[in-house]
Amino acid sequence: MDGPAREEAAELRAEMVEILRQLNRAEMEEPDGEGLELEELHHMLARQGHAGLSTPDVARAVGVLVGNGLAQLRDDPEYAWDRGRVIGSRFTITTAGKTYLLDRLARTNRVD
């Protein structure tokens, strides 16, 4: 893998780890597992220093996570009291995603 491709892969990995962190945090704060919508993830990533990401970039990273079983899509509309509205398609972290975060923490002594 050449320089630019390696950098792009590292950037995608950092985005995916941050998405997993946000999904894990959301689950800890909302144990009923409501999950986060794509736009919510995009907004959170922008606040965490990934301001250059577009919504399609976030969708691509989430798609990889879902494809690898680290996150899952919930597509059952549900009223979210804390949001004051019905939420639609959203994402949650899976047990495999949590395991990945823990393994990454054990290997690097940090999750970034």
C-alpha positions in Angstrom: 0.0 0.0 0.0 1.5 3.3 -1.0 1.6 6.6 1.0 -1.7 8.2 0.1 -3.6 4.9 0.3 -2.1 4.1 3.6 -3.0 7.6 4.9 -6.6 7.2 3.7 -6.9 3.8 5.4 -5.5 5.2 8.6 -8.0 8.1 8.4 -10.9 5.8 7.8 -9.8 3.6 10.7 -9.7 6.7 13.0 -13.2 7.7 11.9 -14.5 4.2 12.5 -13.0 4.1 16.0 -14.5 7.5 16.8 -17.9 6.3 15.6 -17.7 3.2 17.8 -16.7 5.4 20.7 -19.7 7.6 20.1 -22.1 4.6 19.7 -20.7 3.1 22.9 -21.1 6.4 24.8 -24.7 6.8 23.5 -25.5 3.2 24.7 -24.1 3.9 28.1 -26.1 7.1 28.4 -29.3 5.6 27.0 -29.3 1.9 28.1 -32.5 1.2 26.2 -30.4 1.3 23.0 -32.1 4.0 21.0 -28.9 4.5 18.9 -27.7 7.5 16.9 -28.9 8.7 13.5 -26.4 9.3 10.8 -26.8 13.1 11.1 -26.2 12.9 14.8 -23.0 10.9 14.3 -21.9 13.5 11.7 -22.4 16.3 14.1 -20.6 14.5 17.0 -17.7 13.7 14.8 -17.4 17.3 13.7 -17.2 18.3 17.4 -14.5 15.7 18.0 -12.1 17.1 15.4 -13.4 15.5 12.2 -15.0 18.6 10.9 -13.9 17.9 7.3 -16.1 14.8 7.1 -19.2 14.9 5.0 -22.4 12.9 5.8 -21.5 10.5 2.9 -18.0 10.0 4.5 -19.7 9.1 7.8 -22.2 6.8 6.0 -19.3 5.0 4.3 -17.5 4.5 7.7 -20.7 3.3 9.3 -21.3 1.0 6.4 -18.0 -0.7 6.9 -18.7 -1.1 10.6 -22.1 -2.6 9.9 -20.6 -4.9 7.3 -18.0 -6.1 9.7 -20.6 -6.7 12.5 -19.2 -3.9 14.8 -22.3 -1.8 14.5 -25.9 -2.5 13.6 -28.7 -0.7 11.8 -32.0 -0.2 13.7 -34.7 0.7 11.4 -37.7 0.6 13.7 -39.2 4.1 14.2 -39.5 4.9 17.9 -40.4 8.0 19.9 -37.4 9.3 21.8 -38.4 11.3 24.8 -35.1 12.9 25.2 -35.2 14.2 21.6 -38.9 15.0 21.6 -39.4 13.3 18.2 -39.7 10.0 16.4 -36.3 8.7 15.4 -35.9 6.5 12.4 -32.9 4.7 11.0 -30.1 4.7 13.6 -27.0 2.8 14.5 -26.0 1.0 17.7 -22.7 -0.7 18.7 -22.6 -4.5 18.9 -20.8 -6.8 21.3 -18.1 -7.3 18.6 -17.8 -3.5 18.4 -17.3 -3.2 22.1 -14.7 -6.0 22.0 -12.9 -4.2 19.3 -12.7 -1.0 21.4 -11.4 -3.0 24.4 -8.8 -4.8 22.3 -7.6 -1.5 20.8 -7.4 0.0 24.3 -5.4 -3.0 25.5 -3.0 -2.8 22.6 -2.4 0.9 22.5 -3.4 1.9 26.1 -5.8 4.4 24.4 -8.8 4.3 22.1 -8.0 6.8 19.3 
